[in-house]
């Protein structure tokens, strides 16, 4: 069934946009915490940021919605930023992201202490600077696909975020791109501004990624 066009306006501060481009595909998952859509195309999974970074106003798209997105590349944040999102066909089912390997809190903390894996923090830069696990590498979720070259394929990667949602999708993206040793923490992580570290918690509602 045809749907009316929905436009998600975005603002690009202090950056020079590249030429606009268009991507077509269907929604793999809508991660409102990160203000981004993960779109499945012929080339795999692509993340498109669609809201200003300073707002948490949600825009809801359902898995399997067929979409056409006009976007430009933000060189500063290394991410695709949507100028408009057009829903072509509304989804008729609600297929979710396929389950992938998770890691429990205890095992995560052991790995973090021993440094036996690369900890990937996909939260936004401000949250990372407030506090993160020692040795963690920060690549915000919405810029992940453009910074894959920074990640090793010969080492285990364990991903965490502020809600457990982005980390799951980030792990899926890495697997689509050929990373085989990936796990994600499905529990929220919050920063400890006092110590500069981070804590794993459960049942905490977060705002933006």
MIMI-689837 format. One record per atom (N, C-alpha, C): residue in one letter; chain; atom name; x, y, z. Coordinates in Angstrom, 1 decimal. Example, Ala and Ser with C-alpha at 12.3 -4.5 7.8 and 13.67 -1.06 7.14 Angstrom:
// residues 2
SITE  r  c   a      px      py      pz
SITE  a  A   N    13.2    -5.7     7.8
SITE  a  A  CA    12.3    -4.5     7.8
SITE  a  A   C    13.2    -3.3     7.8
SITE  s  A   N    12.8    -2.2     7.1
SITE  s  A  CA    13.7    -1.1     7.1
SITE  s  A   C    12.9     0.0     7.9
// end
This chain:
// residues 209
SITE  r  c   a      px      py      pz
SITE  x  A   N     0.8    -1.2     0.0
SITE  x  A  CA     0.0     0.0     0.0
SITE  x  A   C     0.9     1.2     0.0
SITE  x  A   N     0.6     2.2    -0.9
SITE  x  A  CA     1.4     3.4    -1.0
SITE  x  A   C     1.2     4.2     0.2
SITE  x  A   N     2.2     4.9     0.7
SITE  x  A  CA     2.2     5.8     1.8
SITE  x  A   C     2.6     7.2     1.4
SITE  x  A   N     2.1     8.2     2.1
SITE  x  A  CA     2.5     9.5     1.9
SITE  x  A   C     3.9     9.7     2.2
SITE  x  A   N     4.5    10.7     1.6
SITE  x  A  CA     5.9    10.9     1.8
SITE  x  A   C     6.1    11.6     3.2
SITE  x  A   N     7.1    11.0     3.9
SITE  x  A  CA     7.5    11.6     5.2
SITE  x  A   C     8.8    12.2     5.0
SITE  x  A   N     9.0    13.5     5.4
SITE  x  A  CA    10.3    14.1     5.3
SITE  x  A   C    10.9    14.4     6.7
SITE  x  A   N    12.1    14.0     6.9
SITE  x  A  CA    12.8    14.2     8.2
SITE  x  A   C    13.9    15.2     7.9
SITE  x  A   N    13.6    16.4     8.4
SITE  x  A  CA    14.5    17.5     8.1
SITE  x  A   C    15.7    17.4     9.1
SITE  x  A   N    16.9    17.7     8.6
SITE  x  A  CA    18.1    17.6     9.4
SITE  x  A   C    18.9    18.9     9.3
SITE  x  A   N    19.8    19.1    10.2
SITE  x  A  CA    20.6    20.3    10.2
SITE  x  A   C    22.0    19.9    10.3
SITE  x  A   N    22.9    20.4     9.4
SITE  x  A  CA    24.3    20.1     9.4
SITE  x  A   C    25.1    21.3     9.8
SITE  x  A   N    25.6    21.2    11.0
SITE  x  A  CA    26.3    22.4    11.6
SITE  x  A   C    27.8    22.3    11.3
SITE  x  A   N    28.4    23.4    10.8
SITE  x  A  CA    29.8    23.5    10.7
SITE  x  A   C    30.4    22.5     9.8
SITE  x  A   N    29.7    22.1     8.8
SITE  x  A  CA    30.3    21.1     7.9
SITE  x  A   C    29.8    21.4     6.4
SITE  x  A   N    30.6    21.0     5.5
SITE  x  A  CA    30.3    21.3     4.1
SITE  x  A   C    29.7    20.0     3.5
SITE  x  A   N    28.4    19.9     3.1
SITE  x  A  CA    27.9    18.7     2.6
SITE  x  A   C    28.4    18.3     1.2
SITE  x  A   N    28.5    17.1     1.0
SITE  x  A  CA    28.9    16.6    -0.3
SITE  x  A   C    27.7    16.6    -1.2
SITE  x  A   N    27.8    16.2    -2.4
SITE  x  A  CA    26.7    16.1    -3.3
SITE  x  A   C    25.7    15.1    -2.8
SITE  x  A   N    24.4    15.4    -3.0
SITE  x  A  CA    23.4    14.5    -2.5
SITE  x  A   C    23.4    13.2    -3.3
SITE  x  A   N    22.9    12.2    -2.6
SITE  x  A  CA    22.8    10.9    -3.3
SITE  x  A   C    21.5    10.2    -2.8
SITE  x  A   N    21.2     9.1    -3.4
SITE  x  A  CA    19.9     8.4    -3.1
SITE  x  A   C    20.2     6.9    -2.8
SITE  x  A   N    19.6     6.4    -1.8
SITE  x  A  CA    19.7     5.0    -1.4
SITE  x  A   C    18.3     4.4    -1.3
SITE  x  A   N    18.2     3.2    -1.9
SITE  x  A  CA    16.9     2.5    -1.8
SITE  x  A   C    17.1     1.2    -1.1
SITE  x  A   N    16.1     0.8    -0.4
SITE  x  A  CA    16.1    -0.5     0.3
SITE  x  A   C    15.0    -0.6     1.3
SITE  x  A   N    15.1    -1.5     2.3
SITE  x  A  CA    14.1    -1.6     3.3
SITE  x  A   C    14.7    -1.5     4.7
SITE  x  A   N    13.8    -1.0     5.6
SITE  x  A  CA    14.3    -0.8     7.0
SITE  x  A   C    14.7    -2.1     7.7
SITE  x  A   N    15.9    -2.2     8.1
SITE  x  A  CA    16.4    -3.4     8.8
SITE  x  A   C    16.0    -3.3    10.3
SITE  x  A   N    16.2    -2.1    10.8
SITE  x  A  CA    15.8    -1.8    12.2
SITE  x  A   C    15.8    -0.3    12.4
SITE  x  A   N    14.9     0.2    13.2
SITE  x  A  CA    14.8     1.6    13.5
SITE  x  A   C    15.3     1.8    14.9
SITE  x  A   N    16.5     2.4    15.1
SITE  x  A  CA    17.1     2.6    16.4
SITE  x  A   C    16.9     4.0    16.8
SITE  x  A   N    15.8     4.3    17.5
SITE  x  A  CA    15.6     5.7    17.8
SITE  x  A   C    16.6     6.3    18.8
SITE  x  A   N    17.2     5.4    19.6
SITE  x  A  CA    18.2     5.9    20.5
SITE  x  A   C    19.3     6.7    19.8
SITE  x  A   N    19.6     6.2    18.6
SITE  x  A  CA    20.8     6.8    17.8
SITE  x  A   C    20.3     7.7    16.7
SITE  x  A   N    19.0     8.0    16.6
SITE  x  A  CA    18.4     8.8    15.6
SITE  x  A   C    18.9     8.4    14.2
SITE  x  A   N    18.8     7.1    14.0
SITE  x  A  CA    19.3     6.5    12.7
SITE  x  A   C    18.5     5.4    12.2
SITE  x  A   N    18.4     5.2    10.9
SITE  x  A  CA    17.8     4.0    10.4
SITE  x  A   C    19.0     3.1     9.8
SITE  x  A   N    18.8     1.8    10.0
SITE  x  A  CA    19.7     0.9     9.3
SITE  x  A   C    18.9     0.3     8.1
SITE  x  A   N    19.4     0.5     6.9
SITE  x  A  CA    18.7     0.2     5.7
SITE  x  A   C    19.4    -1.0     5.0
SITE  x  A   N    18.7    -2.0     4.6
SITE  x  A  CA    19.2    -3.1     3.9
SITE  x  A   C    19.1    -2.8     2.4
SITE  x  A   N    20.2    -2.8     1.7
SITE  x  A  CA    20.3    -2.6     0.3
SITE  x  A   C    21.0    -3.8    -0.4
SITE  x  A   N    21.2    -3.7    -1.7
SITE  x  A  CA    21.9    -4.7    -2.4
SITE  x  A   C    23.4    -4.8    -1.9
SITE  x  A   N    23.9    -3.7    -1.4
SITE  x  A  CA    25.3    -3.7    -0.9
SITE  x  A   C    25.4    -4.1     0.5
SITE  x  A   N    24.3    -4.4     1.2
SITE  x  A  CA    24.4    -4.7     2.6
SITE  x  A   C    23.7    -3.7     3.5
SITE  x  A   N    24.1    -3.6     4.7
SITE  x  A  CA    23.5    -2.7     5.7
SITE  x  A   C    24.1    -1.3     5.6
SITE  x  A   N    23.3    -0.3     5.6
SITE  x  A  CA    23.8     1.1     5.6
SITE  x  A   C    23.1     1.9     6.7
SITE  x  A   N    23.8     2.7     7.4
SITE  x  A  CA    23.2     3.5     8.5
SITE  x  A   C    23.0     4.9     8.0
SITE  x  A   N    21.8     5.5     8.2
SITE  x  A  CA    21.5     6.8     7.7
SITE  x  A   C    21.0     7.6     9.0
SITE  x  A   N    21.7     8.7     9.3
SITE  x  A  CA    21.2     9.5    10.5
SITE  x  A   C    20.2    10.4     9.9
SITE  x  A   N    19.0    10.6    10.7
SITE  x  A  CA    17.9    11.4    10.2
SITE  x  A   C    17.4    12.5    11.1
SITE  x  A   N    18.0    12.7    12.2
SITE  x  A  CA    17.6    13.8    13.1
SITE  x  A   C    18.7    14.6    13.6
SITE  x  A   N    18.5    15.9    14.0
SITE  x  A  CA    19.6    16.6    14.5
SITE  x  A   C    20.1    16.0    15.8
SITE  x  A   N    21.4    16.1    16.1
SITE  x  A  CA    22.0    15.4    17.2
SITE  x  A   C    21.5    15.9    18.6
SITE  x  A   N    20.9    17.1    18.6
SITE  x  A  CA    20.5    17.7    19.9
SITE  x  A   C    19.1    17.4    20.2
SITE  x  A   N    18.4    16.6    19.5
SITE  x  A  CA    17.0    16.3    19.8
SITE  x  A   C    16.8    14.8    19.9
SITE  x  A   N    15.8    14.5    20.7
SITE  x  A  CA    15.4    13.1    20.8
SITE  x  A   C    14.1    12.8    20.2
SITE  x  A   N    13.6    13.7    19.4
SITE  x  A  CA    12.2    13.5    18.8
SITE  x  A   C    12.2    12.3    18.0
SITE  x  A   N    11.4    11.3    18.3
SITE  x  A  CA    11.4    10.0    17.6
SITE  x  A   C    10.7    10.1    16.2
SITE  x  A   N    11.3     9.4    15.3
SITE  x  A  CA    10.6     9.2    14.0
SITE  x  A   C    10.5     7.6    13.8
SITE  x  A   N     9.3     7.1    13.7
SITE  x  A  CA     9.2     5.7    13.7
SITE  x  A   C     9.0     5.1    12.3
SITE  x  A   N     9.8     4.2    12.0
SITE  x  A  CA     9.7     3.4    10.8
SITE  x  A   C     9.7     1.9    11.2
SITE  x  A   N     9.0     1.1    10.5
SITE  x  A  CA     8.9    -0.3    10.9
SITE  x  A   C     9.8    -1.1    10.1
SITE  x  A   N    10.3    -2.2    10.7
SITE  x  A  CA    11.2    -3.2     9.9
SITE  x  A   C    10.4    -3.6     8.7
SITE  x  A   N    11.1    -3.6     7.5
SITE  x  A  CA    10.6    -4.0     6.2
SITE  x  A   C     9.9    -2.9     5.5
SITE  x  A   N     9.7    -1.7     6.1
SITE  x  A  CA     9.2    -0.6     5.3
SITE  x  A   C    10.2    -0.4     4.1
SITE  x  A   N     9.7    -0.3     2.9
SITE  x  A  CA    10.5     0.0     1.7
SITE  x  A   C    10.7     1.5     1.7
SITE  x  A   N    11.9     2.0     1.6
SITE  x  A  CA    12.2     3.4     1.7
SITE  x  A   C    13.1     3.9     0.6
SITE  x  A   N    13.0     5.2     0.3
SITE  x  A  CA    14.0     5.8    -0.6
SITE  x  A   C    14.5     7.0     0.2
SITE  x  A   N    15.8     7.1     0.4
SITE  x  A  CA    16.4     8.2     1.2
SITE  x  A   C    17.3     9.0     0.4
SITE  x  A   N    17.1    10.3     0.4
SITE  x  A  CA    18.0    11.3    -0.2
SITE  x  A   C    18.9    11.8     0.9
SITE  x  A   N    20.2    11.7     0.7
SITE  x  A  CA    21.1    12.0     1.8
SITE  x  A   C    22.4    12.6     1.3
SITE  x  A   N    23.2    13.2     2.2
SITE  x  A  CA    24.5    13.7     1.8
SITE  x  A   C    25.5    13.2     2.9
SITE  x  A   N    26.7    13.1     2.6
SITE  x  A  CA    27.8    12.6     3.5
SITE  x  A   C    28.4    13.8     4.3
SITE  x  A   N    28.3    13.6     5.6
SITE  x  A  CA    28.9    14.6     6.5
SITE  x  A   C    30.3    14.2     6.8
SITE  x  A   N    31.2    15.0     6.3
SITE  x  A  CA    32.7    14.6     6.4
SITE  x  A   C    33.1    14.8     7.9
SITE  x  A   N    32.5    15.7     8.6
SITE  x  A  CA    32.9    15.9    10.0
SITE  x  A   C    32.6    14.7    10.9
SITE  x  A   N    31.4    14.2    10.7
SITE  x  A  CA    31.0    13.0    11.6
SITE  x  A   C    31.1    11.7    10.9
SITE  x  A   N    31.5    11.7     9.6
SITE  x  A  CA    31.7    10.5     8.8
SITE  x  A   C    30.4     9.7     8.8
SITE  x  A   N    29.3    10.3     8.5
SITE  x  A  CA    28.0     9.6     8.5
SITE  x  A   C    27.2    10.1     7.3
SITE  x  A   N    26.2     9.3     6.9
SITE  x  A  CA    25.2     9.7     5.9
SITE  x  A   C    24.1    10.4     6.7
SITE  x  A   N    23.7    11.6     6.2
SITE  x  A  CA    22.7    12.4     6.9
SITE  x  A   C    21.5    12.6     5.9
SITE  x  A   N    20.3    12.2     6.4
SITE  x  A  CA    19.2    12.2     5.5
SITE  x  A   C    18.6    13.6     5.3
SITE  x  A   N    18.4    14.0     4.0
SITE  x  A  CA    17.7    15.2     3.7
SITE  x  A   C    16.2    14.9     3.6
SITE  x  A   N    15.8    13.7     3.2
SITE  x  A  CA    14.4    13.3     3.2
SITE  x  A   C    14.3    11.7     3.2
SITE  x  A   N    13.3    11.2     3.8
SITE  x  A  CA    13.0     9.8     3.8
SITE  x  A   C    11.6     9.6     3.3
SITE  x  A   N    11.6     8.8     2.2
SITE  x  A  CA    10.3     8.6     1.6
SITE  x  A   C     9.9     7.1     1.7
SITE  x  A   N     8.7     6.9     2.4
SITE  x  A  CA     8.2     5.5     2.5
SITE  x  A   C     7.5     5.2     1.2
SITE  x  A   N     8.0     4.2     0.6
SITE  x  A  CA     7.4     3.7    -0.7
SITE  x  A   C     6.3     2.7    -0.5
SITE  x  A   N     6.6     1.7     0.3
SITE  x  A  CA     5.6     0.7     0.7
SITE  x  A   C     5.7     0.4     2.2
SITE  x  A   N     4.6     0.4     2.8
SITE  x  A  CA     4.5     0.1     4.2
SITE  x  A   C     4.7    -1.4     4.5
SITE  x  A   N     5.5    -1.8     5.5
SITE  x  A  CA     5.7    -3.2     5.8
SITE  x  A   C     4.5    -3.9     6.1
SITE  x  A   N     4.4    -5.2     5.7
SITE  x  A  CA     3.2    -6.0     6.0
SITE  x  A   C     3.6    -7.1     7.1
SITE  x  A   N     4.9    -7.1     7.5
SITE  x  A  CA     5.2    -8.0     8.6
SITE  x  A   C     6.3    -7.3     9.4
SITE  x  A   N     6.7    -8.0    10.5
SITE  x  A  CA     7.5    -7.3    11.5
SITE  x  A   C     8.8    -8.2    11.8
SITE  x  A   N     9.4    -8.7    10.7
SITE  x  A  CA    10.6    -9.5    10.9
SITE  x  A   C    11.7    -8.7    11.6
SITE  x  A   N    12.3    -9.2    12.6
SITE  x  A  CA    13.3    -8.5    13.3
SITE  x  A   C    14.7    -8.9    12.9
SITE  x  A   N    15.7    -8.2    13.4
SITE  x  A  CA    17.1    -8.6    13.2
SITE  x  A   C    17.3   -10.0    13.7
SITE  x  A   N    18.0   -10.8    12.9
SITE  x  A  CA    18.3   -12.2    13.3
SITE  x  A   C    19.2   -12.2    14.6
SITE  x  A   N    18.9   -13.1    15.5
SITE  x  A  CA    19.7   -13.2    16.8
SITE  x  A   C    21.2   -13.4    16.4
SITE  x  A   N    22.0   -12.8    17.2
SITE  x  A  CA    23.5   -13.0    17.1
SITE  x  A   C    24.0   -13.2    18.5
SITE  x  A   N    25.3   -13.5    18.6
SITE  x  A  CA    25.9   -13.8    19.8
SITE  x  A   C    25.9   -12.6    20.8
SITE  x  A   N    25.5   -12.9    22.0
SITE  x  A  CA    25.5   -11.8    23.0
SITE  x  A   C    26.6   -12.2    24.1
SITE  x  A   N    26.9   -11.3    24.9
SITE  x  A  CA    27.9   -11.6    26.0
SITE  x  A   C    27.2   -11.1    27.3
SITE  x  A   N    27.4   -11.9    28.3
SITE  x  A  CA    26.8   -11.6    29.6
SITE  x  A   C    27.7   -10.6    30.4
SITE  x  A   N    27.1   -10.0    31.4
SITE  x  A  CA    27.8    -8.9    32.1
SITE  x  A   C    29.1    -9.4    32.7
SITE  x  A   N    29.0   -10.6    33.4
SITE  x  A  CA    30.2   -11.1    34.0
SITE  x  A   C    31.4   -11.4    33.0
SITE  x  A   N    31.0   -12.0    31.9
SITE  x  A  CA    32.1   -12.2    30.9
SITE  x  A   C    32.6   -10.9    30.3
SITE  x  A   N    31.7   -10.0    30.1
SITE  x  A  CA    32.1    -8.7    29.5
SITE  x  A   C    33.1    -8.0    30.5
SITE  x  A   N    32.8    -8.0    31.7
SITE  x  A  CA    33.7    -7.4    32.7
SITE  x  A   C    35.1    -8.1    32.8
SITE  x  A   N    35.1    -9.4    32.6
SITE  x  A  CA    36.4   -10.1    32.6
SITE  x  A   C    37.2    -9.7    31.4
SITE  x  A   N    36.6    -9.6    30.3
SITE  x  A  CA    37.3    -9.3    29.1
SITE  x  A   C    37.8    -7.8    29.2
SITE  x  A   N    36.9    -6.9    29.7
SITE  x  A  CA    37.3    -5.5    29.9
SITE  x  A   C    38.5    -5.4    30.8
SITE  x  A   N    38.6    -6.2    31.8
SITE  x  A  CA    39.7    -6.2    32.8
SITE  x  A   C    41.0    -6.7    32.2
SITE  x  A   N    40.9    -7.8    31.5
SITE  x  A  CA    42.1    -8.5    30.9
SITE  x  A   C    42.5    -7.9    29.6
SITE  x  A   N    41.6    -7.2    28.9
SITE  x  A  CA    42.0    -6.6    27.6
SITE  x  A   C    42.2    -7.6    26.5
SITE  x  A   N    41.4    -8.7    26.6
SITE  x  A  CA    41.6    -9.7    25.6
SITE  x  A   C    40.8    -9.5    24.3
SITE  x  A   N    40.0    -8.5    24.3
SITE  x  A  CA    39.2    -8.2    23.0
SITE  x  A   C    39.2    -6.7    22.9
SITE  x  A   N    38.8    -6.3    21.7
SITE  x  A  CA    38.6    -4.8    21.4
SITE  x  A   C    37.2    -4.5    21.9
SITE  x  A   N    37.1    -3.6    22.8
SITE  x  A  CA    35.8    -3.1    23.2
SITE  x  A   C    35.4    -1.9    22.3
SITE  x  A   N    34.3    -2.0    21.7
SITE  x  A  CA    33.8    -1.0    20.8
SITE  x  A   C    32.6    -0.3    21.4
SITE  x  A   N    32.8     1.0    21.7
SITE  x  A  CA    31.8     1.9    22.2
SITE  x  A   C    31.1     2.6    21.1
SITE  x  A   N    29.8     2.3    20.8
SITE  x  A  CA    29.1     3.0    19.7
SITE  x  A   C    28.2     4.1    20.1
SITE  x  A   N    28.4     4.6    21.3
SITE  x  A  CA    27.7     5.8    21.8
SITE  x  A   C    28.2     7.0    21.1
SITE  x  A   N    27.5     8.1    21.3
SITE  x  A  CA    28.0     9.4    20.8
SITE  x  A   C    29.3     9.8    21.5
SITE  x  A   N    30.0    10.7    20.9
SITE  x  A  CA    31.3    11.2    21.4
SITE  x  A   C    31.1    11.8    22.8
SITE  x  A   N    30.1    12.7    23.1
SITE  x  A  CA    30.0    13.3    24.4
SITE  x  A   C    29.9    12.3    25.5
SITE  x  A   N    29.0    11.2    25.3
SITE  x  A  CA    28.9    10.2    26.3
SITE  x  A   C    30.2     9.5    26.5
SITE  x  A   N    30.9     9.2    25.4
SITE  x  A  CA    32.2     8.5    25.6
SITE  x  A   C    33.1     9.3    26.4
SITE  x  A   N    33.2    10.6    26.1
SITE  x  A  CA    34.1    11.4    26.9
SITE  x  A   C    33.8    11.6    28.3
SITE  x  A   N    32.5    11.4    28.7
SITE  x  A  CA    32.1    11.5    30.1
SITE  x  A   C    32.6    10.3    30.9
SITE  x  A   N    32.8     9.1    30.2
SITE  x  A  CA    33.3     7.9    30.9
SITE  x  A   C    33.1     6.7    30.0
SITE  x  A   N    34.1     5.9    29.9
SITE  x  A  CA    34.0     4.6    29.1
SITE  x  A   C    34.9     3.6    29.8
SITE  x  A   N    34.7     2.3    29.3
SITE  x  A  CA    35.6     1.3    29.8
SITE  x  A   C    37.0     1.5    29.3
SITE  x  A   N    38.0     1.1    30.1
SITE  x  A  CA    39.4     1.4    29.8
SITE  x  A   C    39.7     0.6    28.5
SITE  x  A   N    40.4     1.4    27.6
SITE  x  A  CA    40.9     0.8    26.4
SITE  x  A   C    39.8     0.7    25.3
SITE  x  A   N    38.6     1.2    25.5
SITE  x  A  CA    37.5     1.1    24.5
SITE  x  A   C    37.8     2.1    23.4
SITE  x  A   N    37.4     1.6    22.2
SITE  x  A  CA    37.5     2.5    21.0
SITE  x  A   C    36.1     3.0    20.7
SITE  x  A   N    36.0     4.3    20.5
SITE  x  A  CA    34.7     5.0    20.2
SITE  x  A   C    34.5     5.2    18.7
SITE  x  A   N    33.5     4.6    18.2
SITE  x  A  CA    33.0     4.9    16.8
SITE  x  A   C    31.5     5.0    17.0
SITE  x  A   N    30.9     6.2    16.9
SITE  x  A  CA    29.5     6.4    17.0
SITE  x  A   C    28.7     5.5    16.0
SITE  x  A   N    27.6     5.0    16.4
SITE  x  A  CA    26.9     4.1    15.6
SITE  x  A   C    26.6     4.6    14.2
SITE  x  A   N    26.2     5.8    14.1
SITE  x  A  CA    25.8     6.3    12.8
SITE  x  A   C    27.0     6.5    11.8
SITE  x  A   N    28.2     6.4    12.3
SITE  x  A  CA    29.4     6.6    11.4
SITE  x  A   C    30.1     5.3    11.3
SITE  x  A   N    29.6     4.2    11.8
SITE  x  A  CA    30.3     2.9    11.9
SITE  x  A   C    30.6     2.4    10.5
SITE  x  A   N    29.7     2.4     9.5
SITE  x  A  CA    30.0     1.8     8.2
SITE  x  A   C    31.1     2.5     7.5
SITE  x  A   N    31.4     3.7     7.8
SITE  x  A  CA    32.4     4.5     7.1
SITE  x  A   C    33.8     4.4     7.8
SITE  x  A   N    33.8     3.7     9.0
SITE  x  A  CA    35.1     3.6     9.7
SITE  x  A   C    35.5     2.2    10.0
SITE  x  A   N    34.9     1.3     9.2
SITE  x  A  CA    35.2    -0.2     9.4
SITE  x  A   C    36.7    -0.5     9.3
SITE  x  A   N    37.4     0.3     8.5
SITE  x  A  CA    38.9     0.0     8.3
SITE  x  A   C    39.6     0.2     9.6
SITE  x  A   N    39.1     0.9    10.6
SITE  x  A  CA    39.7     1.1    11.9
SITE  x  A   C    39.6    -0.1    12.8
SITE  x  A   N    38.8    -1.1    12.4
SITE  x  A  CA    38.6    -2.3    13.2
SITE  x  A   C    39.3    -3.5    12.7
SITE  x  A   N    39.9    -4.3    13.6
SITE  x  A  CA    40.7    -5.5    13.2
SITE  x  A   C    39.7    -6.7    12.9
SITE  x  A   N    40.0    -7.5    11.9
SITE  x  A  CA    39.2    -8.7    11.7
SITE  x  A   C    39.8    -9.9    12.3
SITE  x  A   N    41.0    -9.8    12.9
SITE  x  A  CA    41.7   -10.9    13.5
SITE  x  A   C    41.6   -10.9    15.0
SITE  x  A   N    40.7   -10.1    15.5
SITE  x  A  CA    40.6   -10.0    17.0
SITE  x  A   C    39.1    -9.9    17.3
SITE  x  A   N    38.8   -10.5    18.5
SITE  x  A  CA    37.4   -10.4    18.9
SITE  x  A   C    37.0    -9.0    19.2
SITE  x  A   N    35.8    -8.6    18.8
SITE  x  A  CA    35.2    -7.3    19.0
SITE  x  A   C    34.0    -7.5    19.9
SITE  x  A   N    33.9    -6.7    21.0
SITE  x  A  CA    32.8    -6.7    21.9
SITE  x  A   C    32.2    -5.3    21.9
SITE  x  A   N    30.9    -5.2    21.6
SITE  x  A  CA    30.3    -3.9    21.4
SITE  x  A   C    29.3    -3.6    22.5
SITE  x  A   N    29.4    -2.3    22.9
SITE  x  A  CA    28.4    -1.9    24.0
SITE  x  A   C    27.9    -0.5    23.6
SITE  x  A   N    26.7    -0.1    24.2
SITE  x  A  CA    26.1     1.2    23.9
SITE  x  A   C    25.3     1.6    25.1
SITE  x  A   N    24.5     2.7    25.0
SITE  x  A  CA    23.8     3.2    26.1
SITE  x  A   C    22.5     2.5    26.4
SITE  x  A   N    22.1     1.6    25.5
SITE  x  A  CA    20.8     0.9    25.7
SITE  x  A   C    20.8    -0.6    25.4
SITE  x  A   N    21.8    -1.0    24.7
SITE  x  A  CA    21.8    -2.4    24.3
SITE  x  A   C    21.2    -2.6    22.9
SITE  x  A   N    20.5    -1.6    22.4
SITE  x  A  CA    19.9    -1.7    21.1
SITE  x  A   C    20.9    -1.4    19.9
SITE  x  A   N    21.6    -0.4    20.1
SITE  x  A  CA    22.5     0.0    19.0
SITE  x  A   C    23.6    -1.0    18.9
SITE  x  A   N    24.1    -1.6    20.1
SITE  x  A  CA    25.2    -2.6    20.0
SITE  x  A   C    24.7    -3.8    19.2
SITE  x  A   N    23.5    -4.2    19.3
SITE  x  A  CA    23.0    -5.3    18.6
SITE  x  A   C    23.0    -5.1    17.1
SITE  x  A   N    22.6    -3.9    16.7
SITE  x  A  CA    22.6    -3.6    15.2
SITE  x  A   C    24.0    -3.4    14.7
SITE  x  A   N    24.8    -2.8    15.6
SITE  x  A  CA    26.2    -2.6    15.2
SITE  x  A   C    26.9    -3.9    14.9
SITE  x  A   N    26.6    -4.9    15.8
SITE  x  A  CA    27.2    -6.3    15.6
SITE  x  A   C    26.7    -6.9    14.3
SITE  x  A   N    25.5    -6.7    14.0
SITE  x  A  CA    24.9    -7.2    12.8
SITE  x  A   C    25.6    -6.6    11.5
SITE  x  A   N    25.8    -5.3    11.6
SITE  x  A  CA    26.5    -4.6    10.5
SITE  x  A   C    27.9    -5.2    10.3
SITE  x  A   N    28.7    -5.4    11.4
SITE  x  A  CA    30.0    -5.9    11.3
SITE  x  A   C    30.0    -7.3    10.7
SITE  x  A   N    29.0    -8.1    11.1
SITE  x  A  CA    28.9    -9.5    10.5
SITE  x  A   C    28.6    -9.4     9.0
SITE  x  A   N    27.8    -8.5     8.6
SITE  x  A  CA    27.5    -8.3     7.2
SITE  x  A   C    28.7    -7.9     6.4
SITE  x  A   N    29.7    -7.2     7.1
SITE  x  A  CA    30.9    -6.8     6.4
SITE  x  A   C    32.1    -7.7     6.6
SITE  x  A   N    31.8    -8.9     7.1
SITE  x  A  CA    32.9    -9.9     7.1
SITE  x  A   C    33.6   -10.1     8.4
SITE  x  A   N    33.1    -9.4     9.5
SITE  x  A  CA    33.7    -9.6    10.8
SITE  x  A   C    33.1   -10.9    11.5
SITE  x  A   N    33.9   -11.9    11.8
SITE  x  A  CA    33.3   -13.1    12.3
SITE  x  A   C    33.3   -13.3    13.8
SITE  x  A   N    34.2   -12.6    14.5
SITE  x  A  CA    34.3   -12.8    15.9
SITE  x  A   C    33.8   -11.6    16.6
SITE  x  A   N    32.4   -11.5    16.7
SITE  x  A  CA    31.8   -10.3    17.2
SITE  x  A   C    30.7   -10.7    18.3
SITE  x  A   N    30.7   -10.0    19.4
SITE  x  A  CA    29.7   -10.2    20.4
SITE  x  A   C    29.2    -8.8    20.8
SITE  x  A   N    28.0    -8.8    21.4
SITE  x  A  CA    27.5    -7.5    21.9
SITE  x  A   C    26.8    -7.6    23.3
SITE  x  A   N    26.9    -6.5    24.0
SITE  x  A  CA    26.3    -6.5    25.4
SITE  x  A   C    24.9    -5.9    25.2
SITE  x  A   N    23.9    -6.7    25.7
SITE  x  A  CA    22.5    -6.2    25.5
SITE  x  A   C    22.0    -5.4    26.7
SITE  x  A   N    22.9    -5.0    27.6
SITE  x  A  CA    22.5    -4.2    28.7
SITE  x  A   C    23.0    -2.8    28.6
SITE  x  A   N    22.4    -1.8    29.1
SITE  x  A  CA    22.8    -0.4    29.0
SITE  x  A   C    24.1    -0.2    29.7
SITE  x  A   N    24.9     0.8    29.2
SITE  x  A  CA    26.1     1.2    29.8
SITE  x  A   C    26.0     2.7    30.0
SITE  x  A   N    26.3     3.2    31.3
SITE  x  A  CA    26.3     4.6    31.6
SITE  x  A   C    27.7     5.0    32.0
SITE  x  A   N    27.9     6.3    31.7
SITE  x  A  CA    29.2     6.9    32.1
SITE  x  A   C    29.3     7.3    33.5
SITE  x  A   N    30.5     7.2    34.1
SITE  x  A  CA    30.7     7.7    35.5
SITE  x  A   C    31.6     8.9    35.4
SITE  x  A   N    31.0    10.1    35.4
SITE  x  A  CA    31.8    11.3    35.3
SITE  x  A   C    32.8    11.5    36.3
SITE  x  A   N    32.6    10.9    37.5
SITE  x  A  CA    33.6    11.1    38.6
SITE  x  A   C    34.9    10.4    38.4
SITE  x  A   N    34.8     9.1    37.9
SITE  x  A  CA    36.0     8.3    37.7
SITE  x  A   C    36.4     8.2    36.3
SITE  x  A   N    35.6     8.7    35.3
SITE  x  A  CA    35.9     8.6    33.9
SITE  x  A   C    35.7     7.2    33.4
SITE  x  A   N    35.1     6.3    34.2
SITE  x  A  CA    34.8     4.9    33.7
SITE  x  A   C    33.4     4.8    33.3
SITE  x  A   N    32.9     3.5    33.3
SITE  x  A  CA    31.6     3.2    32.9
SITE  x  A   C    31.0     2.1    33.7
SITE  x  A   N    29.7     2.0    33.8
SITE  x  A  CA    29.0     1.0    34.5
SITE  x  A   C    27.9     0.3    33.7
SITE  x  A   N    27.8    -1.0    33.9
SITE  x  A  CA    26.7    -1.7    33.2
SITE  x  A   C    25.5    -1.8    34.2
SITE  x  A   N    24.4    -1.4    33.6
SITE  x  A  CA    23.1    -1.3    34.5
SITE  x  A   C    22.0    -2.0    33.7
SITE  x  A   N    20.9    -2.2    34.4
SITE  x  A  CA    19.7    -2.8    33.8
SITE  x  A   C    18.5    -2.0    34.2
SITE  x  A   N    17.6    -1.9    33.2
SITE  x  A  CA    16.4    -1.1    33.5
SITE  x  A   C    16.5     0.4    33.5
SITE  x  A   N    17.6     0.9    32.9
SITE  x  A  CA    17.8     2.3    32.9
SITE  x  A   C    17.3     2.9    31.5
SITE  x  A   N    16.4     3.9    31.6
SITE  x  A  CA    15.9     4.5    30.3
SITE  x  A   C    16.9     5.6    29.9
SITE  x  A   N    17.4     5.5    28.7
SITE  x  A  CA    18.3     6.5    28.2
SITE  x  A   C    17.7     7.4    27.1
SITE  x  A   N    18.2     8.5    26.8
SITE  x  A  CA    17.7     9.4    25.9
SITE  x  A   C    18.3     9.2    24.5
SITE  x  A   N    19.4     9.9    24.2
SITE  x  A  CA    20.0     9.8    22.9
SITE  x  A   C    21.3     8.9    23.0
SITE  x  A   N    21.7     8.3    21.9
SITE  x  A  CA    22.8     7.4    21.9
SITE  x  A   C    24.1     8.1    22.0
// end
